[in-house]
Amino acid sequence: MISDTAVGDSGPDEDFHDLPWQRARERAHAAARPVPPIVAELDRAAGLTLAEEITARTPAPAFDTSAMDGFAVAGPGSWQVCGAVRAGTVWTRGALEAGQAVEISTGAPVPPGADAVLPVELAVRHADLVSGPQPAKGRHIRLAGEDAPAGALLAAAGGWVGPALLGLAASCGYDTLRVRPRPRVRILVTGDELVRHGLPGPGQVRDALGPMLPSLVESMGGRAEEVRHVPDRPEGSLAAAVEAAGEAEVIVVTGSTSVGVTDQLRSLLDDRAARWVVDTVACRPGHPQLLAGLDGGPWVVGLPGNPYAALVAAHTLLGPLLAGLSGRGLPVLPRVPLAGDVRVAVGRTRVLPATWDGAVARVLAERGSAFLNGAASGDALAAVPPDWTPGDAVPLVLLARPF
């Protein structure tokens, strides 16, 4: 959905041409209005974004529980064992008196009157008498509400629903969550020279973007619904494809963003009276990228046709846009010292594949806007500003990696 201004937080008069790299990210994020929320079962909410804050409906834990297998004891030892309580049961025989103990399992409710739990590994039992080192008061007892008191804030709106939050929500009484679904994205890959299968023939190029972009969209929190290949000719093919993809929240168009004879996207957007947010970004590679909103319809993100330039542009505009549509904040990029020597670009941010060891980033070999080898072997993109000097910290875009 398009926000009321569709241009970010500075109003409609800000120039949207050749924007600084960070400003382009900010405008892409601020322009979007979050998609409408849904109510999802916990197992369907994983990876989505909270549409509202959640608070504990019940304390966690709901009652005082034992953190160990052993004996709940009252007063100084030795102790007379007067019963047992297991997880899932309730002690109903009244409060323990000094010198009494109850055999207890992990997770079982602690009987009233118990001071602590003596772990079974430290206990010596003879018939109904148990002895061992005196545990400190409260030792090995999880108090009711210790993790989250009733009414406590568990997560704010805009938070990511990850595994730990799902478990916490369940512990605090939730069966469903109000979340925002992944924004739907349709991808249009343009270019008569592209082939999708097998080895390319003379003058042909294997399509790298068709396989790359759906995975990238999913990693950014979107839902890639379709990849469609659109020929440069006849004229009107792209317009028809954009029209057909109009039910999505976002249409990504690759290629056709420059000013060549077959580049139709800008004229198409002008013909549709699109509301421009970004038209070119002062970065290298990825300068001819764009973002505009169709009236009453989807966002259109234009990416360069060269694969690495498209990757850079997607992290500049598409990722922040999807965060805004999902109701998430614009990610704050870590700033990390960049080692080595890098040729800066006058007036432009250079976005280069890099490795990061947790302390220092190092740029990988530069191979140009068409090549993905550096990004495939790196774990970050380093955004090097035009005034950078060796050793200065730069923003890092971290690339998705499993453990």
N, C-alpha and C positions, 0 to 999 in steps of 0.2 A: 504494500500500500504506500501511496505517496503522501508525504506530510503536507501541511497547508502551504508552506513556502517551497518545499522540495529543493531547497538550496542550502540547507544547513542553518547554523545559528547566527549568521551575519546579515540575513536579509537578501532580497532579490537583486540588489544593485551591485554586489561584489562581482568582479570580473571572474568568469569561470574558465578562462583560457590560460594554458601554460602555468598551472598552479604549482606552487612548491609541493614536494612529495607529501610531507606530513599534513599540509593543509588539505590536499586532495583526500587523504584518508579521513580527516575530520568531517569534511563536507559530505562524503559518501555515507558516513555513519549517521550524521545528524539529519540527513534528508528523509530518512525512512521512518514511517509510522509502523509500530509493531503489528504483526498479523493478529487476527482475533484469536483468543485463547480457546482451548478445549479442556475437557475433563478426561484424564487418562488414568487407567489402572496403573498401579505402581510398575508392573513389568512392562508397560507400554510407555512409561514416562522417561525411561533411561535415555540420557543424552539430550533431552529437551531443556527448555528454559522455563523457570518458574514465572507464572504470570502474576502471582501475588505472594506476599510473605506467608510463611507457615510458622505456626507456634505449636508448642507441645500441648496436645489434648489430654495427655496423662503424664504423670512424672515418669522419668526414665532413670533408674528402674522404678517400677510402680510401688515397690515396698522394699524394706531392708532385706538384702539377700546375702547369702554366703558367697565369698569369692574363692573358697577352697573346699575340698572334701576334708572332713575332720569332725570336730566336736565344738558346738556352740556352748560356751562355758559362762558361768555366773560366779563372780567372786574369785577368791584365791583357791588354788588346787591343794590337794587332789580333789576330783569331782566324781560324784555318783551319777552314773548314766541312767537316765529315767525315760528314755524313749528315743525315737528317731524321726526325722523329717526329711522327705525327699523332694526334689524339684517337681513341681506340679501338684504338690499337696499342701495342706495348711496345718499348722500346729494348733491344736484345739484344747490343750490341757492346762492352760493358764500360764502365768509368768513363772520363769525359773527363779528359784531361791539360791542364795549363796551356797556354793558347794555342789550345785547340780550341773549336769551337762546333758546335751542332746546330740546324738549322732546326726550329722548333717551332710548333705551333698551340695556340690557347687550349684548355685542358682536357686536353692531352696530358701523359703522365707525364714528369717532368723526369729526364733521364739522371743516374745517379750521377756525382759529381764536378763537376757544374755549380754555379756560385756564385750565378747570377742569370739573369734573362732581359732581353735588350736588345730593346725594342719595335721592330717593323719600321719604324715611322715615324722612328726615330732612327738606323737602321742604314744604312750605305753599303756596298754589296756590289760587288766586282769579281771576277768568276769565283768562285773558291772562297775568297776573302779578304773578310772583313767587318770593318768598323771602326765606331766610334761612341763616344759618351761612356761612360765606365766606370760601369756600374750598381753601386749599393751591394750588398753581400753580402745575398742573400736577396730582392732586389728582384724583384717581379712573380712570386714563387713562393708558391703556396698550400700550406702545409705539411699533411701528413697529420694528421687530427684537429684541425685548427685551428678548425673550426666546432664539432665535437663529438667528443671522444675516445671510443673504444670504452668502453661502460659508463656514459657520462655520462648524467645525468638530462635527458631531453628535455622532459617535461611530467609534472605530478603528476596523480593521480586527481582527478576533479572539474573538470579543465580542459576548455575548449571546443575542439572540433576545428575549427579554421579552416583557410583555404587554406594559410597558411605552415606550420602544423604538419603538414598532410598532405604537403607537399613535403619537410619535414625528416624525417618518418617514413619516407617512401620512400627518401630519400637514405641513411638509416641501416639499411636492410634490412627494412622492414616491408611485408608485403602485406595484412595485416589488422590491425584494432585491436579490443580489447575495450571496448565502449562501452555506454552505457545508451540504449535507444530513447526516442523522444519519448513522454511519457505521453499516453495516449488520452483525449480529452475529447469528451463529448457535451453539446450545448447545448439546453436546453429554454426556449423563449421563451413566456411566458404572457401572456394578455390578450385578451379578446373584442373589444376595440376595434381591434386591429391588423390591417392589411391588408398584403400582401406585394408587390403589383404595382399599377401604375397610380396614378391620383390618388385620394386618400381621399374618401369620401362624407361626408354629415352624421354627426357623432359618431365618425367613424373617424380613425385615425392611422396613417401609414405606419410600418412596422416598421423602425427604425434598427438594432436590436441584432442581428437575424439576419444582416445583411451585415457588421456591424462586428466581432462577437465571433470568428468563425473566423480572420480576419486577425490579431486581437490574440492569440489563442491561439498561432498559428504564430510570431508575433514573440517570444513568451515562451518558446518551446521546446517547446510541446505540439503534439499532432496532433489537429486538429479533425475528428472522424469524421462528425458528423451535426449538423444543426440541425433541431429539431422544434418546431412550433408547437402549444401546448397550450391548449385553451380553459379559461376560469375555471369553467365549468359544463359538464357535471354534476360534482358533487362526486365525487372519486375519479379524475378524469382525470389530475391531476398524479401521484398515487400510482402509477397504471398506467404513466405515462411514465417515472417514476424506476425502476420495476421493470424496464422494457424496456431501459433504458440501463445496467443494472448491470454489464455486462462491461467498461466503461471504467474507467480509474483515477480519473477526475474527471467529475462531472456538474455542469454550471453551470445554475442556474435563475435566470431573470430575472423580476423582479416577484414577487409572492407572498411577499415577505420582511417586510412590515410587519404590521399587526394589523387590517387591514380585513376586511370580511365575506368577500371572495373570496381573502384571503391564507391559503393552506393549508400553506405549507412548514414552519413551525415545528411545527404539530400533527402533520404527517406524520413529521417527524424524531423527535419525542417518542414517537409510536406505535411507531416502529421502534427505540426505545432507542438512538438515535444518541449518539455520544460527542462532546460539544460542545468546540470549541476557541475559537471566537469567536462571540459573539452581540451584535451592534451594536458600532460603533466610534465613538469620540468625535471624529468629523470631520464636516466640512460642505463639500460634499454627501457623501452616501454613508453616512449613519448606519445605516440598516437593512440592513446586510450581515452575512453569517454564514458560518461554516465548521464542518462537523460530519462525522464519519466514520461510515458505516454498518457494523455489525458484519459482518466478513468480506467487505466489499464496498467500493464506491468512496467517495471523498470527495464531499461535496456543498457547493458554493460557491453561496451565495445573493447575487445582485446586485439592487440596486434597479431598478425598471422605467424610471426616467428615464435617458435615454442618457448624459448627462455624469456623473451619479451612478454609473451602472454602470461607466463607464470608470475613475473614481476608485477604486471598490471593487475592480475587477479588478486594478489596480496595487497595491492594499493587500493583498489576500488571494490572488488567483489566481496572480499572478506569483511571489511567494515560495513558494507551495505547489508550483508546477511546478518551480522551482529545486530544492527539496528532493527531490521525486520523481526528478529527473534526477541527483541526486548533486552538484549545484553548491552553492557557498556562497551565502548571502544577499548580493545585491549591495550594496556600500557606496555610498550615494548621495553625490554631490558636494555640498558645502555652498557656497553662492554668495551674495554680498550681493544683497539684493533692493531695488531702487530704487523710489522712489515711496511713496505712502501707501496702505495696505490696511486695511480695517476688520477687526479681529480678532474672533473669536467666543469668547465667554466659555466657558472649559472645553473648547473644541474646536479641533482643527487645521483650518484652512481650506485646501483643496487647489484651487489656481487655475491656469488655463492661463497660460503665460508664454512669453516669448522669452528666449533666452540668447545673448549675443554672445561667449561665452568668458570674460567677466570679471564681468558684472553681469546679473542676471535682471530682467525687467520684466513685471509682470502685465498681461495683456490685459483688455479690457473684460469685466466680469462680467455674464453673461446668465442665470444660474440653472442648476438641476440638469438641466433638460430639453434644454438647447441645446448643440450641438457646435461652433458656429462658432469659438469661441475656441480649442478644442483642435485643430481642423482647421488653423488658421493658425499655431498655436504650435509650439514644439519641445520643450516640457517642461511638467511639472506642478510647481508650487511648493507645498510643504507649509509653511504659515505657522502657527507655534504660537501659542497664546493669549497668550503673554507677549512676542510680537514687538514690536520698536520699529523705526522706519524706519532702514534701512541695515544691520540685522542680517542675518547669513547664514542661509539656510534650506536644507533638503534639496531637491534637484531630482530628480525622476523624468524621465529623458530619454526622449522619445518616438522610436520607430524612424523613421529617415529614411535614404534612400539618399544616396550622395555627390552 
